[in-house]
Amino acid sequence: KAAASLVVAKVSVPLSQVAPLFQAARSAGDPLVVAHAGSGVLYLHLPLHDGAPEALADVARVVEQVRREAVQRGGSLVVEEAPPELKRLVDVWGDVGDAFPIMRGLKEKLDPKGTLNPGRFVGGL
């Protein structure tokens, strides 16, 4: 029996965009979507039944498609839970834009030797 795992992504959008994003997420690959309409937060639950490259690629495609939809609606998507094989295919944090230099500076100040979770933060910090 193949091991199943679950990919969980947190999507945040303005309140007015919850319903349209919910529909876009459902049409992207039929994930289980749990929406908190009052907060603008949706959680995608994507089953990953085996580690086959095709299954990983399908889930990565859904994550990136929903991320694009979220960004177009003024939001973001962060992958909260995923196997390492999927994390190699998608940027779990997404693009942080102009905030990256600030985040890098904070990381350098708070962790000058790079010992705290190296490579696991935004942009591989």
C-alpha positions as CSV (number, residue, x, y, z in Angstrom):
1,K,0.0,0.0,0.0
2,A,1.4,3.4,-1.0
3,A,2.1,5.9,1.7
4,A,-0.2,8.9,1.6
5,S,0.7,12.3,2.8
6,L,-1.0,15.6,2.8
7,V,0.1,18.9,1.4
8,V,-1.4,21.9,3.3
9,A,-1.2,25.4,2.0
10,K,-2.5,28.6,3.7
11,V,-3.9,31.2,1.4
12,S,-4.7,34.7,2.6
13,V,-6.7,37.1,0.5
14,P,-8.9,40.2,1.1
15,L,-12.3,39.3,2.4
16,S,-14.0,40.3,-0.9
17,Q,-11.8,37.7,-2.7
18,V,-12.5,34.6,-0.5
19,A,-15.4,33.3,-2.7
20,P,-13.7,33.9,-6.0
21,L,-10.5,32.3,-4.8
22,F,-12.5,29.4,-3.3
23,Q,-13.9,28.7,-6.8
24,A,-10.5,29.1,-8.5
25,A,-8.9,26.7,-6.0
26,R,-11.6,24.1,-6.5
27,S,-11.3,24.2,-10.3
28,A,-7.5,24.0,-10.1
29,G,-7.4,20.4,-9.1
30,D,-10.3,19.7,-6.7
31,P,-8.4,20.0,-3.4
32,L,-10.3,20.1,-0.1
33,V,-10.6,23.7,0.7
34,V,-11.5,25.0,4.2
35,A,-12.3,28.7,4.1
36,H,-12.6,31.2,7.0
37,A,-14.6,33.8,5.2
38,G,-14.5,36.2,8.1
39,S,-10.7,36.3,8.1
40,G,-9.8,35.9,4.4
41,V,-7.9,32.7,5.1
42,L,-8.3,29.5,3.2
43,Y,-6.5,26.2,3.7
44,L,-5.9,23.8,0.8
45,H,-5.5,20.1,1.6
46,L,-4.0,18.2,-1.3
47,P,-3.5,14.5,-0.9
48,L,-0.3,13.0,-2.2
49,H,-0.8,9.3,-2.5
50,D,2.7,8.4,-3.5
51,G,6.0,10.0,-4.3
52,A,5.7,9.4,-8.0
53,P,7.1,12.3,-10.0
54,E,3.7,12.7,-11.8
55,A,1.8,13.0,-8.5
56,L,4.4,15.5,-7.2
57,A,4.2,17.5,-10.4
58,D,0.4,17.6,-10.3
59,V,0.3,18.9,-6.7
60,A,3.0,21.4,-7.5
61,R,1.0,22.6,-10.5
62,V,-2.1,23.1,-8.3
63,V,-0.1,25.0,-5.6
64,E,1.4,27.3,-8.2
65,Q,-1.9,27.9,-10.0
66,V,-3.7,28.8,-6.8
67,R,-0.7,31.0,-5.7
68,R,-1.1,32.9,-9.0
69,E,-4.8,33.4,-8.4
70,A,-4.2,34.5,-4.8
71,V,-1.5,37.1,-5.9
72,Q,-3.8,38.4,-8.6
73,R,-6.4,39.0,-5.9
74,G,-4.0,40.8,-3.6
75,G,-3.1,37.8,-1.5
76,S,-0.5,35.1,-0.9
77,L,0.0,31.4,-0.5
78,V,2.4,29.6,1.9
79,V,2.9,25.9,1.9
80,E,2.7,24.9,5.6
81,E,3.1,21.1,5.3
82,A,4.6,19.1,2.5
83,P,7.1,16.2,1.9
84,P,10.7,17.3,1.1
85,E,10.2,16.1,-2.5
86,L,7.5,18.6,-3.1
87,K,9.4,21.4,-1.3
88,R,12.1,21.0,-3.9
89,L,9.6,21.7,-6.7
90,V,7.8,24.8,-5.2
91,D,8.9,27.8,-3.3
92,V,7.0,27.2,0.0
93,W,7.0,30.9,0.9
94,G,6.3,32.5,-2.5
95,D,7.7,35.8,-3.7
96,V,8.1,38.4,-1.0
97,G,9.1,41.1,-3.4
98,D,10.8,44.2,-2.0
99,A,10.7,42.8,1.5
100,F,13.5,40.3,0.8
101,P,16.4,42.6,1.6
102,I,14.8,43.6,4.9
103,M,14.2,39.9,5.8
104,R,17.8,39.1,4.8
105,G,19.1,41.9,7.0
106,L,17.0,40.7,10.0
107,K,18.3,37.2,9.5
108,E,21.9,38.4,9.4
109,K,21.4,40.5,12.6
110,L,19.5,37.8,14.6
111,D,21.5,34.8,13.3
112,P,24.9,36.1,12.1
113,K,26.4,32.6,11.9
114,G,23.4,31.1,10.0
115,T,22.9,28.3,12.5
116,L,19.1,28.6,12.9
117,N,17.3,26.5,10.3
118,P,19.7,27.3,7.4
119,G,18.1,27.5,4.0
120,R,14.5,27.0,5.3
121,F,13.3,30.6,5.3
122,V,12.3,32.9,2.5
123,G,14.6,32.8,-0.4
124,G,16.7,30.1,1.1
125,L,17.9,32.2,4.0
